[in-house]
């Protein structure tokens, strides 16, 4: 079992060592954990690379709502939908300079890199909690091979960076608790700010950090110099938000929501488009929502590890209460927010809860290994003891690999070429000066990143916010929403008005996807439909 945790006052600092085995067995020097964590991250990274999307993506509901738009926005340093994601945009843009694949592939590669790094950092957090390399490795690999995080590591999305920033913050807090050095607390304060600029759910890290400090040594909260430094670094971490108004004033090629004034800026960073999605379910629906979460949980973590994680959570609360309550606070907060939210891809918001469960699993596995060592020492000779413990470690390392083939197949995007086929079909087969009706498709990538067919007009009448979100409705117009509606018919979400107005100006085409109406629907409203590229591009010709 894990030894009882104690707090010691040394040189005015609070030290509370993690729950390592009192015998010290199972530990290696610094190099051992670093190599093991790197190996876990590399192993997962190789799997991500094998299943990575090779090129520009496409719209698919619900788990690829934003991927193709993010590829374009990262490449041109644009501005995304709320909450703006400035940290993701700027850091991922660096990947676009790599000499591999096309620009879209490089943005996909950024997600894989963030995911693999998150696995390495989760290993570090698991090792700090369990002091067991095998326990930390099992937990980290299990997290990285979960279906949800894997699905986001092979496309352009924000969730792997979110996992990376959360795990970095938790490691900083654990290092502060273990070593009592202010620099780790200051780093955690800075990372809390950075996390908030990436995903609003990470804002829960701020009260959780204050909770941990209060439980470890509440007097530190009264040290005004330390708290002032933490506040300063937290606000310094928020500076990526400045990217949004600055890039808007620079007339970014994709300026979604135009956050150049205070009202629009607040709309973006506060997630104004998500108003009404939280608390979408009443108390009567709570059992159904819990079952919804449980279904996704068992799809992402081995049931054995879930049971071990619950044991680890109980051990943490009993023997390491500050960290135990920190993790419990985060888990319950993220779980509650997610099950009460009604956005289409809410299952991806569960990823941070899986991360916490994997850390608890590391604690539970560490306790199991300690108990096994104790039993082996009392009952087995040295050679048999080593063999038994070796077999146990090998068995534990196999647990996260159960079902990996199926998970890989389910998330394999290595043959996802539809976006490239869309781009090439329009670039090669659309008539000059044509209008393309589409919805959040690879057309933006065609005209803004590859800078091809800039003679086209691309119109998205099928769904948009009628108040402020209209920057991604029409290319190349830079006009207000009222003018856009009047000129291009984007106030008719069926697309019929847009098709009729476009036909008056020249050729008009329809690019289909999972959200848009079937092409045949236009035959009932006065158009002949001609298939130009099978299941991709159709020409709409007025019957009259």
VMD Tcl script that draws the C-alpha trace (Angstrom):
set ca {
  {0.00 0.00 0.00}
  {1.04 3.61 -0.43}
  {2.68 5.09 2.62}
  {0.89 7.72 4.64}
  {1.65 11.18 3.38}
  {2.99 13.77 5.76}
  {3.71 17.44 5.49}
  {6.96 18.84 6.78}
  {7.96 22.40 7.36}
  {11.49 22.99 6.13}
  {13.08 26.42 5.75}
  {9.69 28.14 5.71}
  {8.42 25.95 2.82}
  {5.78 23.24 2.79}
  {6.88 19.88 1.49}
  {4.48 16.99 0.97}
  {6.11 14.08 -0.80}
  {4.06 11.94 -3.15}
  {2.96 8.47 -2.20}
  {6.04 6.44 -3.05}
  {6.67 3.01 -1.57}
  {8.46 3.40 1.71}
  {11.07 0.87 0.69}
  {12.09 2.96 -2.28}
  {11.87 -0.04 -4.59}
  {10.55 0.50 -8.07}
  {12.35 3.81 -8.36}
  {15.00 4.74 -10.85}
  {17.08 7.82 -11.19}
  {15.94 10.76 -13.28}
  {17.02 9.12 -16.52}
  {14.77 6.07 -16.10}
  {11.45 7.95 -15.89}
  {12.51 10.34 -18.67}
  {13.31 7.47 -21.00}
  {10.12 5.61 -20.09}
  {7.93 8.68 -20.58}
  {9.63 9.44 -23.89}
  {9.11 5.85 -25.02}
  {5.40 6.01 -24.15}
  {5.00 9.27 -26.06}
  {6.95 7.98 -29.05}
  {4.95 4.75 -29.17}
  {1.67 6.66 -29.28}
  {3.07 9.19 -31.76}
  {3.99 6.41 -34.20}
  {0.43 5.10 -34.04}
  {-0.92 8.58 -34.63}
  {1.34 9.03 -37.64}
  {0.18 5.76 -39.17}
  {-3.42 6.95 -39.01}
  {-2.88 10.68 -39.66}
  {-5.06 12.44 -42.24}
  {-2.83 13.05 -45.30}
  {-4.23 16.28 -46.66}
  {-7.02 18.85 -46.52}
  {-10.12 17.62 -44.69}
  {-13.86 18.09 -45.10}
  {-16.97 18.82 -43.07}
  {-18.49 15.85 -41.24}
  {-20.99 16.04 -38.40}
  {-20.41 15.75 -35.47}
  {-16.68 15.17 -34.86}
  {-15.24 17.12 -37.80}
  {-17.28 20.29 -37.65}
  {-14.27 22.60 -37.62}
  {-11.27 20.61 -38.87}
  {-11.13 21.90 -42.45}
  {-11.73 25.48 -41.29}
  {-8.97 25.18 -38.71}
  {-6.53 23.95 -41.35}
  {-7.16 27.09 -43.35}
  {-7.21 29.45 -40.37}
  {-3.92 28.10 -39.00}
  {-2.27 28.39 -42.41}
  {-3.28 32.02 -43.05}
  {-3.18 33.11 -39.37}
  {-6.87 33.90 -39.43}
  {-9.37 34.06 -36.61}
  {-11.56 31.10 -35.73}
  {-15.02 30.77 -34.30}
  {-15.34 31.53 -30.57}
  {-13.33 31.24 -28.41}
  {-10.74 32.34 -30.94}
  {-8.04 29.79 -29.97}
  {-5.11 32.21 -30.38}
  {-2.57 29.91 -28.73}
  {-3.53 27.03 -31.01}
  {-3.44 29.21 -34.13}
  {-0.04 30.74 -33.48}
  {1.77 27.62 -32.29}
  {0.26 25.38 -34.95}
  {1.18 27.89 -37.64}
  {4.84 27.07 -36.97}
  {4.16 23.54 -38.26}
  {3.15 24.93 -41.65}
  {6.84 25.65 -42.37}
  {7.85 22.00 -42.07}
  {9.05 20.44 -45.36}
  {6.62 17.49 -45.23}
  {3.34 16.92 -47.04}
  {1.04 19.78 -47.94}
  {0.09 22.60 -45.57}
  {-3.04 20.80 -44.39}
  {-1.01 17.69 -43.49}
  {1.33 19.81 -41.41}
  {-1.57 21.22 -39.42}
  {-2.83 17.69 -38.83}
  {0.70 16.78 -37.71}
  {0.52 19.51 -35.07}
  {-2.42 17.72 -33.44}
  {-0.53 14.42 -33.40}
  {2.47 16.13 -31.83}
  {0.42 17.78 -29.10}
  {-1.28 14.47 -28.36}
  {1.99 12.56 -28.07}
  {3.50 15.27 -25.86}
  {0.40 15.10 -23.67}
  {1.00 11.38 -23.23}
  {4.57 12.09 -22.10}
  {3.41 14.72 -19.60}
  {0.62 12.48 -18.31}
  {3.33 9.89 -17.69}
  {5.23 12.50 -15.67}
  {2.16 13.32 -13.59}
  {1.41 9.64 -13.07}
  {4.98 9.00 -11.96}
  {4.88 11.89 -9.49}
  {1.73 10.41 -7.98}
  {2.71 6.72 -7.96}
  {6.54 6.70 -8.13}
  {6.11 3.66 -10.35}
  {7.34 3.69 -13.94}
  {5.13 0.81 -15.02}
  {2.03 2.33 -13.40}
  {2.70 5.71 -15.01}
  {3.38 4.12 -18.41}
  {0.16 2.10 -18.37}
  {-1.87 5.18 -17.43}
  {-0.23 7.42 -20.03}
  {-0.52 4.94 -22.90}
  {-4.13 4.17 -21.95}
  {-4.92 7.87 -22.17}
  {-3.18 8.27 -25.53}
  {-4.90 5.25 -27.06}
  {-8.38 6.33 -26.03}
  {-10.72 6.65 -28.99}
  {-11.64 10.29 -28.35}
  {-8.10 11.67 -28.06}
  {-6.92 9.49 -30.95}
  {-9.71 10.77 -33.19}
  {-8.55 14.33 -32.55}
  {-4.83 13.59 -32.88}
  {-5.17 12.64 -36.56}
  {-6.99 15.77 -37.75}
  {-6.68 19.51 -37.27}
  {-8.40 20.12 -33.93}
  {-7.85 21.84 -30.60}
  {-8.40 19.01 -28.12}
  {-4.93 17.47 -28.05}
  {-3.39 20.85 -27.24}
  {-5.96 21.22 -24.48}
  {-4.85 17.90 -22.98}
  {-1.21 18.97 -23.24}
  {-1.75 22.29 -21.48}
  {-3.87 20.73 -18.73}
  {-1.30 18.02 -18.04}
  {1.54 20.57 -17.98}
  {-0.35 22.63 -15.40}
  {-1.02 19.59 -13.23}
  {2.65 18.52 -13.33}
  {3.68 22.03 -12.26}
  {1.29 21.90 -9.31}
  {2.49 18.44 -8.30}
  {6.11 19.55 -8.45}
  {5.31 22.52 -6.26}
  {3.53 20.31 -3.75}
  {6.41 17.81 -3.71}
  {9.34 20.23 -3.68}
  {7.85 23.37 -2.20}
  {9.62 25.69 -4.62}
  {7.78 28.83 -5.60}
  {8.94 28.65 -9.21}
  {6.67 25.68 -9.85}
  {3.67 27.53 -8.45}
  {4.53 30.56 -10.56}
  {4.80 28.35 -13.63}
  {1.40 26.84 -12.83}
  {-0.11 30.33 -12.58}
  {1.30 31.23 -16.01}
  {0.01 27.97 -17.51}
  {-3.46 28.60 -16.06}
  {-3.55 31.79 -18.11}
  {-2.30 30.06 -21.24}
  {-4.88 27.28 -20.79}
  {-7.68 29.83 -20.61}
  {-6.67 31.35 -23.96}
  {-7.07 27.94 -25.54}
  {-10.21 26.36 -24.09}
  {-12.63 27.91 -21.62}
  {-13.17 24.65 -19.74}
  {-9.55 24.95 -18.60}
  {-10.60 27.92 -16.51}
  {-11.46 25.35 -13.83}
  {-7.72 24.96 -13.25}
  {-7.55 28.36 -11.54}
  {-9.88 27.62 -8.58}
  {-8.47 24.09 -8.44}
  {-4.95 25.50 -8.04}
  {-6.07 27.82 -5.26}
  {-7.77 24.85 -3.60}
  {-4.54 22.85 -3.67}
  {-2.47 25.69 -2.23}
  {-5.03 26.23 0.52}
  {-5.06 22.57 1.46}
  {-1.26 22.18 1.39}
  {-0.47 25.40 3.24}
  {-3.16 28.08 3.42}
  {-0.63 30.58 4.75}
  {0.89 30.80 1.28}
  {-2.30 32.45 0.10}
  {-1.60 35.30 2.52}
  {1.92 35.94 1.19}
  {1.00 38.94 -0.91}
  {4.29 39.10 -2.80}
  {3.93 35.50 -3.94}
  {0.26 35.95 -4.82}
  {1.04 39.17 -6.69}
  {3.66 37.36 -8.76}
  {1.18 34.56 -9.47}
  {-1.47 37.05 -10.54}
  {1.02 38.83 -12.80}
  {2.08 35.60 -14.47}
  {-1.53 34.50 -14.85}
  {-2.34 37.70 -16.72}
  {0.86 37.33 -18.73}
  {-0.48 33.94 -19.78}
  {-3.57 35.69 -21.13}
  {-1.56 37.81 -23.59}
  {-2.21 35.47 -26.57}
  {-5.70 36.99 -26.56}
  {-4.08 40.13 -27.98}
  {-3.61 38.19 -31.20}
  {-7.35 38.47 -31.90}
  {-7.78 42.27 -32.15}
  {-4.31 42.77 -33.62}
  {-4.87 40.23 -36.38}
  {-8.34 41.64 -36.99}
  {-6.92 45.15 -37.41}
  {-4.45 43.66 -39.91}
  {-7.39 42.44 -42.05}
  {-6.64 38.75 -41.67}
  {-7.77 36.67 -44.67}
  {-10.27 34.84 -42.47}
  {-11.56 37.26 -39.86}
  {-14.37 35.33 -38.20}
  {-16.45 37.59 -35.94}
  {-14.08 40.57 -36.44}
  {-13.05 41.00 -32.76}
  {-11.69 44.52 -33.33}
  {-13.88 46.22 -30.73}
  {-14.65 45.36 -27.12}
  {-18.12 43.93 -27.77}
  {-17.00 41.59 -30.53}
  {-13.82 40.68 -28.66}
  {-15.84 39.63 -25.62}
  {-18.26 37.70 -27.81}
  {-15.37 35.67 -29.20}
  {-13.37 34.97 -26.03}
  {-16.47 34.24 -23.90}
  {-17.84 31.71 -26.37}
  {-20.87 33.82 -27.22}
  {-22.02 31.38 -29.87}
  {-22.43 28.71 -27.17}
  {-24.96 30.69 -25.14}
  {-27.81 28.39 -24.23}
  {-25.94 25.10 -24.66}
  {-25.04 24.81 -20.96}
  {-27.67 23.59 -18.47}
  {-29.53 22.23 -21.46}
  {-30.74 19.18 -19.49}
  {-32.91 19.16 -16.40}
  {-32.60 16.93 -13.31}
  {-34.97 14.36 -14.82}
  {-32.55 13.80 -17.68}
  {-29.51 13.34 -15.44}
  {-29.63 9.50 -15.40}
  {-29.74 9.41 -19.20}
  {-26.84 11.85 -19.44}
  {-24.80 9.81 -16.96}
  {-25.40 6.71 -19.07}
  {-24.34 8.72 -22.11}
  {-21.08 9.59 -20.36}
  {-20.57 6.02 -19.13}
  {-20.96 4.71 -22.66}
  {-18.24 7.01 -23.96}
  {-16.05 6.31 -20.94}
  {-16.07 2.54 -21.49}
  {-15.33 3.13 -25.17}
  {-12.21 5.09 -24.21}
  {-10.80 3.29 -21.17}
  {-10.49 -0.40 -20.39}
  {-13.08 -1.33 -17.72}
  {-10.27 -2.85 -15.65}
  {-8.48 0.49 -15.62}
  {-11.69 2.27 -14.69}
  {-12.02 0.07 -11.62}
  {-8.37 0.58 -10.75}
  {-8.84 4.34 -11.22}
  {-11.73 4.42 -8.77}
  {-9.55 2.58 -6.26}
  {-6.76 5.07 -6.88}
  {-9.18 7.97 -6.34}
  {-10.19 6.55 -2.97}
  {-6.53 6.09 -1.98}
  {-5.73 9.66 -2.98}
  {-8.57 11.09 -0.91}
  {-7.57 8.97 2.10}
  {-3.81 9.42 2.00}
  {-3.01 12.47 -0.10}
  {-6.01 14.67 0.52}
  {-4.77 17.92 -1.12}
  {-4.00 16.30 -4.47}
  {-6.92 13.92 -4.14}
  {-9.36 16.81 -3.75}
  {-7.62 18.74 -6.54}
  {-8.19 15.89 -9.01}
  {-11.70 15.18 -7.72}
  {-12.66 18.85 -8.11}
  {-11.41 18.90 -11.69}
  {-13.01 15.59 -12.60}
  {-16.42 16.46 -11.20}
  {-16.34 19.98 -12.64}
  {-15.44 18.86 -16.16}
  {-17.86 15.93 -16.04}
  {-20.76 18.09 -14.86}
  {-20.12 20.77 -17.47}
  {-19.97 18.18 -20.23}
  {-23.04 16.15 -19.40}
  {-25.06 19.36 -19.06}
  {-23.92 20.68 -22.44}
  {-25.81 20.18 -25.69}
  {-23.22 20.92 -28.39}
  {-23.04 18.21 -31.09}
  {-19.49 17.04 -30.32}
  {-19.75 17.19 -26.54}
  {-18.19 13.74 -26.24}
  {-14.85 15.41 -26.98}
  {-15.26 17.55 -23.86}
  {-14.99 14.32 -21.85}
  {-11.28 14.00 -22.72}
  {-10.01 15.91 -19.63}
  {-12.04 13.58 -17.40}
  {-10.31 10.60 -19.01}
  {-6.99 12.26 -18.23}
  {-7.88 12.54 -14.53}
  {-9.05 8.93 -14.45}
  {-5.74 7.80 -15.94}
  {-3.85 9.64 -13.19}
  {-5.98 7.88 -10.61}
  {-5.27 4.62 -12.41}
  {-1.54 5.28 -12.01}
  {-2.06 5.62 -8.26}
  {-4.12 2.43 -8.09}
  {-1.59 0.48 -10.14}
  {1.22 1.82 -7.99}
  {-0.56 0.56 -4.89}
  {-1.08 -2.82 -6.55}
  {2.60 -3.13 -7.38}
  {3.60 -2.17 -3.86}
  {1.26 -4.77 -2.38}
  {2.55 -7.40 -4.80}
  {6.15 -6.61 -3.80}
  {5.29 -6.99 -0.14}
  {3.61 -10.35 -0.68}
  {6.44 -11.59 -2.89}
  {9.13 -10.59 -0.37}
  {7.38 -12.54 2.37}
  {6.57 -15.70 0.43}
  {8.92 -16.17 -2.55}
  {12.67 -16.59 -3.00}
  {14.55 -13.85 -4.81}
  {14.58 -15.38 -8.29}
  {10.90 -16.34 -8.17}
  {10.01 -12.96 -6.76}
  {11.67 -11.17 -9.67}
  {10.00 -13.42 -12.21}
  {6.57 -12.95 -10.64}
  {6.89 -9.19 -10.48}
  {8.19 -9.11 -14.05}
  {5.18 -11.08 -15.25}
  {2.85 -8.76 -13.34}
  {4.42 -5.68 -14.92}
  {4.20 -7.26 -18.37}
  {0.53 -8.09 -17.80}
  {-0.20 -4.54 -16.71}
  {1.54 -3.08 -19.77}
  {-0.71 -5.18 -22.00}
  {-3.92 -3.71 -20.55}
  {-3.92 -0.44 -22.56}
  {-3.14 -2.40 -25.74}
  {-6.33 -4.45 -25.55}
  {-8.51 -3.39 -28.45}
  {-5.88 -1.11 -29.96}
  {-6.33 -2.64 -33.41}
  {-10.04 -1.82 -33.39}
  {-9.44 1.68 -32.06}
  {-6.83 2.27 -34.74}
  {-9.19 1.13 -37.49}
  {-12.02 3.28 -36.15}
  {-9.83 6.41 -36.15}
  {-7.71 5.71 -39.21}
  {-7.74 8.81 -41.42}
  {-4.76 7.83 -43.55}
  {-7.02 7.34 -46.59}
  {-9.17 10.43 -45.97}
  {-8.76 12.10 -49.37}
  {-12.25 13.52 -49.82}
  {-11.13 17.08 -49.07}
  {-8.39 16.85 -51.69}
  {-10.87 15.39 -54.18}
  {-13.21 18.32 -53.52}
  {-10.44 20.84 -54.08}
  {-9.27 19.22 -57.29}
  {-12.78 18.75 -58.66}
  {-13.64 22.41 -58.27}
  {-10.21 23.65 -59.38}
  {-10.28 21.57 -62.55}
  {-13.95 21.33 -63.51}
  {-15.77 24.44 -62.37}
  {-16.38 26.98 -65.14}
  {-14.65 30.37 -64.95}
  {-16.24 32.94 -62.63}
  {-18.65 30.36 -61.24}
  {-20.39 30.36 -57.88}
  {-19.89 27.38 -55.55}
  {-22.55 26.70 -52.92}
  {-20.99 24.82 -49.99}
  {-20.92 24.57 -46.21}
  {-17.68 24.99 -44.21}
  {-15.77 23.04 -46.83}
  {-12.32 22.81 -48.36}
  {-13.20 25.72 -50.68}
  {-11.72 28.14 -48.19}
  {-8.49 26.15 -48.30}
  {-8.59 26.23 -52.12}
  {-8.78 30.00 -52.43}
  {-6.90 31.18 -49.32}
  {-4.15 28.61 -48.78}
  {-3.47 27.15 -52.21}
  {-4.59 30.43 -53.81}
  {-6.18 28.66 -56.75}
  {-9.36 29.60 -58.58}
  {-9.70 32.99 -57.04}
  {-12.07 33.82 -59.87}
  {-14.74 31.85 -58.02}
  {-17.42 33.13 -55.68}
  {-18.00 30.71 -52.80}
  {-21.23 31.09 -50.85}
  {-22.34 29.30 -47.68}
  {-26.05 29.96 -47.15}
  {-26.83 26.78 -45.26}
  {-26.21 27.68 -41.64}
  {-24.80 30.71 -39.88}
  {-25.44 32.97 -36.91}
  {-27.79 35.72 -38.05}
  {-26.35 38.28 -35.64}
  {-22.56 38.40 -35.78}
  {-20.98 35.37 -37.45}
  {-20.87 36.03 -41.15}
  {-17.18 36.31 -42.05}
  {-17.12 32.80 -43.51}
  {-20.27 33.05 -45.62}
  {-18.98 34.53 -48.86}
  {-15.71 34.80 -50.74}
  {-14.41 37.29 -51.81}
  {-16.92 39.78 -50.38}
  {-16.01 41.78 -47.28}
  {-19.39 43.25 -46.51}
  {-21.82 43.33 -43.62}
  {-24.46 40.69 -43.03}
  {-27.39 42.69 -44.41}
  {-25.57 43.31 -47.69}
  {-24.47 39.68 -47.85}
  {-28.04 38.48 -47.40}
  {-29.36 40.88 -50.03}
  {-26.65 40.24 -52.61}
  {-26.14 36.50 -52.19}
  {-29.39 35.29 -50.63}
  {-27.74 33.93 -47.49}
  {-30.82 34.71 -45.41}
  {-32.48 31.66 -47.00}
  {-30.88 28.66 -45.27}
  {-32.25 26.23 -47.84}
  {-29.80 27.64 -50.40}
  {-32.50 28.07 -53.06}
  {-32.38 31.87 -53.06}
  {-28.58 31.81 -53.27}
  {-28.73 29.40 -56.21}
  {-31.21 31.60 -58.10}
  {-29.22 34.79 -57.54}
  {-25.96 33.05 -58.48}
  {-27.51 31.67 -61.68}
  {-28.25 35.24 -62.80}
  {-24.53 36.03 -62.61}
  {-23.11 32.89 -64.21}
  {-22.56 29.16 -63.67}
  {-23.50 27.80 -60.25}
  {-22.39 24.56 -58.60}
  {-23.33 22.68 -55.47}
  {-20.75 20.87 -53.33}
  {-22.50 18.32 -51.14}
  {-21.69 17.19 -47.62}
  {-23.41 15.47 -44.71}
  {-25.25 18.63 -43.64}
  {-26.48 20.05 -46.95}
  {-29.67 18.99 -48.78}
  {-29.58 16.33 -51.46}
  {-28.86 17.75 -54.95}
  {-32.12 16.30 -56.25}
  {-33.99 18.73 -54.01}
  {-33.08 21.54 -56.39}
  {-34.94 19.81 -59.20}
  {-38.18 20.56 -57.38}
  {-37.45 24.30 -57.28}
  {-36.63 24.99 -60.92}
  {-33.14 23.60 -61.56}
  {-31.69 20.82 -63.63}
  {-28.99 18.99 -61.65}
  {-25.96 17.66 -63.53}
  {-23.39 15.52 -61.74}
  {-19.91 16.88 -62.47}
  {-17.93 14.78 -59.98}
  {-19.66 11.80 -58.39}
  {-20.96 12.56 -54.89}
  {-18.89 15.75 -54.77}
  {-19.82 18.46 -57.30}
  {-23.09 19.16 -59.11}
  {-24.01 21.92 -61.54}
  {-27.35 23.67 -61.07}
  {-28.89 24.96 -64.30}
  {-32.18 26.93 -64.25}
  {-34.82 25.03 -66.22}
  {-36.16 28.21 -67.79}
}
mol new
graphics top color blue
foreach p $ca { graphics top sphere $p radius 0.5 }
foreach p [lrange $ca 0 end-1] q [lrange $ca 1 end] { graphics top cylinder $p $q radius 0.2 }
display resetview
